[in-house]
Amino acid sequence: ELLLQAGAEVNAADDHGVTPLARACENASTSMVSRLLKASANPNLAQVNGLTPLMTAARTGNVEVVQALLSHGAEVNAATARTHETALMWAAAEGRLDIARVLVNKGADVHPNPKQAFSPLMAAAKNGDIEMAKVLIAAGADVNGSGSDGSHPLPYAIVAGQSEFAHFLLKQG
């Protein structure tokens, strides 16, 4: 608060592009994220690798932080530079079902990006997360869709030792 009152640049970044907002999201600090957004922190400033505050918040798991970022214009489908992962991918990989629901409701793309090896559904398959898969499928995820490398959720679930998940996918077609 003192730094902001003294005129500190709210969007200042280090040499990796990490901003105060990114750090607050990493710490899952609702109060700090809210304060920085109120001071006009840009929720879409990405790090050098393309990681956005929303992606970090999806990984660290604070729903209020995710909602605050989205309400201040965070781009729900922004993707990292090299792996093309989105906030939904982070949420699915970490098993953050509540966050996945928020992201899907805000228009997160449940389909694999053409440059993305994994889809959110494949992340759910890796974890055997049937509840996550239900949310993704209800939002339009294709149970037979593949990543850019040709991998499909069903064989991936089998290889990952997630037989219950594999049976669930078979029941989904």
N, C-alpha and C positions, 0 to 999 in steps of 0.2 A: 504494500500500500504506500509506504514511504517513497519507494522508488518511482512508482507511477505518479504520485503527487509531485515529485521532483522533476518530472518530465522524461523519465526513462522510456526508451522506444519499446513499445509493447511487442512489436514484431521483429525485434533484433534477433539474429540467428548466429550460431557459432559456425565454424568452418564446415560442418556437416549439414548445415541447414536446420539444426535443432533450435526451436524457439521456446520461450517460456511456456506457451500453450502446450507444445508437444511434451514438455517435462511434466506439466500439471496433469496431462492425460496419462502419462506413464505412471504417475503416482496415484491415479484414480481419485484426484482431489476435486470433488464437486465444487467446493467453495472457491478454490483457486481458479478453476476453469471458468466459473461464472464471473468472477472478478475480472479476469483477463478479457473475456468476451465483452463484458460491459465497457472495458477500456478500448474496444475496437480491435482486439486481436483477430487476425485473419484465420478462420478455421480451415482454410484450404492451402495454407503455406506448407509445402511438402519439403521433406528433407532431400538431400542430394539423391538418395536412392528412390525417391518418390513416395516414401512413407508419410502419410498424413496423420494429423492428430486423431481423426476419426478411426483410422486403422488401429492406432495404438490403443485408443479407448475400447475398441471392440475386443482387443486382445486382453486388456487388463480387467475388463468386465464390470464397469460401473455404468448401469443403465442411465442414470441421471446425467452423467457426463456425455454419453452418446446422444441423448435427447437434447441437451443444451447445444452441442455442436451442430446437430441437424437443424435446430430451430434458428441458428445463426448462419445458415446457408452452407454447411459442410456438404461437399459433393459426395453423395452416397456411393457412386460407382467409380470414384477415382481409383487408379491402379498403380502399383509400384512399377518402377522403370524396367527392371529386368525380368521379374517373375510374373508381373501383371496380376498380382494378388490384390484383392479388394478388402474392404472392411468386413464384408460378409464371409469371405474366405477365412479371415482371422477369427471371426466369431464361431464359424463352423469347426475350425481346427481346434479351438480351445473349448468347445462344448458350451458356448455361451448362448443357450437357447433363447433366453429373454432378449438378448441383444439382437440375435438373428431375427426374431419376430419384429422388433422395432425397425430394423434395416429393411426387411422385406416390405413392411407397411409403408415405408418411405420410398419404395421403388427400386430397391437393390436388385440387380440382375442376378437371377439364380442360375443362369446358363453359363457354361464355360466360355471365357474369352477365347477367340481363335488362337491367341498366342500363349494361352495358359495351359500348362500340363494337367493341372487338377481343377476340378469344379468343386463348388461347395458340397455337392452330393458325394463326391469322392472323399472329401475331408470327413464327412459324416460316416462314410463306409469304413474308413481307416479306424475311427473310434468306435464303430458299432453303435452309433447314436441314432436309434430309430426315431426318437422324438424329433430330432433335428431334421431327419429325412422327411418326416411327415410335413413339417413346416415348408421345407424346400419344394417338395412335390406338389403340395397344395398351391404353391406360388408359381408352378409351371415348370419345375425342373424335370428334365427328361430322364427317366430311369435307365434308358438305353443310350443316353448321350455320352460322348467320349471327350477326353481332353485332347490337346494338340498332338500328343504322342500316340493317340489311338486307344488309350486305356479306357476301360469301362468300369462303372461302379461294381457290377456283380463279380467279375473275376477278381477285382481288387479286394473286395470284401472277403472273398475266399482265401486269397493269398495272405491277407492280414489276419486270418484266423477268426473272422467275425461271421460265423455260420448263421447265427440268429438273424443278423442283418441281411445276409445273402437270401435266406428264406423270405424275409420281409420284401426284398426287391422282387423275388420271383412272384410273390402274391400281387405285386404292383404292376406286373406285366413285363 
